[in-house]
Amino acid sequence: MTDSTTARRGRGRRPAAEVRANVLEATGRLLLEEGIQAITFDRVAKEAGSSKMTLYKWWPTPGALVAEAYFSRSQPVLEFPDTGDIRTDLITQLRSFVHWLTGAGRTVTELIGAAQLDPELARAWAHHYATPRRELARARLATARDQGQLTPEADLHIIVDQLWGACYHRLLVLMVPLDDTIVERLVDQALYGAANPSGGTPGGSTEIG
């Protein structure tokens, strides 16, 4: 028996949490470097030093694994700050989001496109990424509302749609380049709106006709 064999047996099986973390790291790296087509259980198992049976036990399809790996990869980059100033925090977070999309835009486009045809990926995307991300934003906005920085009537879900939805619209529908020059304008539009505060007419009159 060689020393290396003894060492491997002495270490025993790796903890499940370590194996899972390695699988998610390998999947996230492959996803961003090569795209969604690179994600197969064969390839990921080889890259992560795991077994295909382990992957099948934790994820029903490669699509489900992709969605969780994408959230795991993006989570540290897209943490939501809380400095006490909602405008500053929205600008900081949205700027990070735009920078992330600038680098991972192809991956996001592939994921959302594939989710239209893969129900398991769609469910995993909503569960592991879209819903948690939305809740982080809603919770930060709710804190700002409780502190009086937003009106009691502010629709937090609509604000989320206005801000992050605008970025997705530009990326997926208009297919125009994203850059952070739009961030402050998006935030100010969402927070302060476009209505004339004097009542809707240049002279301040609210009469119609």
Buried (B, 14 or more C-beta within 10 A) or exposed (E): EEEEEEEEEEEEEEEEEEBBBBBBBBBBBBBBEEBBEBBBBEBBBEBBEBEEEBBEEBBEBBBBBBBBBBBBBBEEEBEBBEEEBBBEBBBBBBBBBBBBBEEBBEBBBBBBEBBEEBEBBBBBBBBBBBEEBBEBBBEBBBBBBEEEBBEEEBEBEEBBBBBBEBBBEBBEEEEEEBEBEBBBEBBEBBBEEEEEEEEEEEEEEEEEE
